[in-house]
């Protein structure tokens, strides 16, 4: 399997990296590369990548390393998301996994609660509809007012205020 990765060149404290296509089983330090695809100088921030050849090798099945993948995304040679490269300690990774698991559990509980509430609301509507069907509401005649019936209203007795 072919990979696109970096090989370090340069003197002590003056790193220089070549972007090479290498068989994955070969060493990154001394292994013979199939093809040089560019270079990166971290001191001057210069970067030169042969986009045409990189696209060709990617189409043939070559896999870029995580760092190279992120550089290809930055240079807009490939349209993908960047990959998280830094390594986390086991303790930090365990904390992150726990937070993710808690978030998933909370989301699952929320979905279940919503489903239960919806089912309860539907059951209540159904029970109300059945109650209406069993007992139709009777139309109550409104009592006629005293004026319309011709009877005089008796005045209310006022209580004296002391």
C-alpha positions as CSV (number, residue, x, y, z in Angstrom):
1,X,0.0,0.0,0.0
2,X,1.3,3.4,-0.9
3,X,1.2,6.4,1.4
4,X,2.0,10.1,1.0
5,X,4.0,11.3,4.0
6,X,6.8,13.5,5.2
7,X,10.5,12.6,5.4
8,X,12.8,14.8,7.4
9,X,15.9,16.2,5.8
10,X,18.2,19.1,6.8
11,X,20.7,19.7,9.6
12,X,20.2,19.6,13.3
13,X,17.7,22.3,14.4
14,X,17.1,23.1,10.8
15,X,14.4,20.7,9.7
16,X,13.2,20.4,6.1
17,X,10.6,18.0,5.0
18,X,10.0,16.3,1.7
19,X,6.5,15.1,0.7
20,X,7.1,11.7,-0.7
21,X,5.1,8.7,-2.0
22,X,6.4,5.6,-0.2
23,X,5.4,2.0,0.2
24,X,3.9,1.9,3.7
25,X,6.2,-1.0,4.8
26,X,9.3,1.0,4.2
27,X,10.9,3.3,6.8
28,X,10.1,7.0,6.6
29,X,13.7,7.8,7.5
30,X,15.8,5.8,5.0
31,X,13.3,4.1,2.8
32,X,13.5,4.7,-0.9
33,X,10.6,6.8,-2.2
34,X,8.6,6.1,-5.3
35,X,8.2,9.8,-6.1
36,X,8.8,13.2,-4.6
37,X,5.6,15.2,-4.5
38,X,6.8,18.4,-2.9
39,X,8.6,20.0,0.1
40,X,7.8,21.9,3.3
41,X,10.1,24.2,5.2
42,X,8.7,24.9,8.6
43,X,11.2,27.6,9.4
44,X,10.3,29.8,6.4
45,X,6.7,28.5,6.2
46,X,7.3,27.7,2.5
47,X,5.3,24.8,1.1
48,X,5.3,23.5,-2.4
49,X,3.1,20.6,-3.4
50,X,2.7,19.0,-6.8
51,X,-1.1,19.0,-6.8
52,X,-1.5,17.2,-10.2
53,X,0.7,14.3,-9.1
54,X,-0.9,14.1,-5.7
55,X,-4.4,13.9,-7.2
56,X,-3.1,11.2,-9.6
57,X,-1.7,9.0,-6.8
58,X,-4.8,9.6,-4.6
59,X,-6.9,8.3,-7.5
60,X,-4.7,5.2,-7.6
61,X,-5.4,4.5,-4.0
62,X,-2.5,6.1,-2.1
63,X,-3.4,7.1,1.4
64,X,-2.1,10.5,2.8
65,X,-0.9,10.7,6.4
66,X,-3.0,12.8,8.8
67,X,-0.7,15.8,8.5
68,X,-0.5,15.6,4.7
69,X,-4.3,15.2,4.6
70,X,-4.7,18.4,6.5
71,X,-2.2,20.3,4.3
72,X,-4.0,19.0,1.2
73,X,-7.3,20.4,2.6
74,X,-5.7,23.7,3.5
75,X,-4.2,24.0,-0.1
76,X,-7.7,23.0,-1.4
77,X,-6.3,20.1,-3.4
78,X,-8.9,17.8,-1.8
79,X,-12.4,18.7,-0.6
80,X,-12.8,17.0,2.8
81,X,-12.7,17.9,6.5
82,X,-9.5,18.2,8.4
83,X,-8.5,15.2,10.6
84,X,-7.7,15.7,14.3
85,X,-3.9,14.9,14.6
86,X,-2.8,15.6,18.1
87,X,-2.6,12.6,20.5
88,X,-4.4,12.8,23.8
89,X,-3.4,11.2,27.1
90,X,-5.4,8.2,28.2
91,X,-6.9,10.2,31.1
92,X,-8.0,13.1,28.8
93,X,-9.4,10.6,26.2
94,X,-11.3,8.8,29.0
95,X,-12.9,12.1,30.1
96,X,-13.9,13.0,26.5
97,X,-15.3,9.5,26.0
98,X,-17.3,9.9,29.2
99,X,-18.7,13.3,28.2
100,X,-19.7,11.9,24.8
101,X,-21.4,8.9,26.4
102,X,-23.3,11.1,28.8
103,X,-24.4,13.4,25.9
104,X,-25.6,10.4,23.9
105,X,-27.5,9.0,27.0
106,X,-29.1,12.4,27.6
107,X,-30.2,12.7,24.0
108,X,-31.6,9.2,24.1
109,X,-33.5,10.0,27.3
110,X,-34.8,13.2,25.8
111,X,-36.1,11.4,22.7
112,X,-37.8,8.7,24.9
113,X,-39.4,11.4,27.1
114,X,-40.7,13.2,24.0
115,X,-42.1,10.0,22.6
116,X,-43.8,9.1,25.9
117,X,-45.3,12.6,26.2
118,X,-46.6,12.4,22.7
119,X,-48.1,9.0,23.4
120,X,-49.8,10.3,26.6
121,X,-51.2,13.3,24.7
122,X,-52.6,11.1,22.0
123,X,-54.2,8.7,24.6
124,X,-55.7,11.7,26.4
125,X,-57.2,13.0,23.2
126,X,-58.6,9.6,22.4
127,X,-60.1,9.3,25.8
128,X,-61.7,12.7,25.5
129,X,-63.1,11.9,22.1
130,X,-64.6,8.7,23.5
131,X,-66.1,10.6,26.4
132,X,-67.7,13.1,24.1
133,X,-69.1,10.3,21.9
134,X,-70.6,8.5,24.9
135,X,-72.2,11.6,26.4
136,X,-73.2,14.2,23.9
137,X,-73.5,17.6,25.5
138,X,-77.1,18.6,26.2
139,X,-78.1,22.0,25.1
140,X,-79.4,23.9,28.1
141,X,-82.0,26.5,27.5
142,X,-81.0,29.9,28.9
143,X,-83.3,31.2,31.5
144,X,-85.4,34.1,30.3
145,X,-84.7,37.4,31.9
146,X,-87.3,38.9,34.2
147,X,-87.8,42.0,31.9
148,X,-88.6,39.9,28.9
149,X,-91.1,37.8,30.7
150,X,-93.0,40.8,31.9
151,X,-92.4,40.2,35.6
152,X,-90.9,42.9,37.7
153,X,-87.8,42.3,39.6
154,X,-87.9,42.6,43.3
155,X,-85.4,45.2,44.5
156,X,-82.6,43.8,46.6
157,X,-82.6,44.9,50.2
158,X,-79.5,46.9,51.0
159,X,-77.8,46.3,54.3
160,X,-77.1,49.4,56.3
161,X,-73.4,50.2,56.7
162,X,-72.5,51.1,60.2
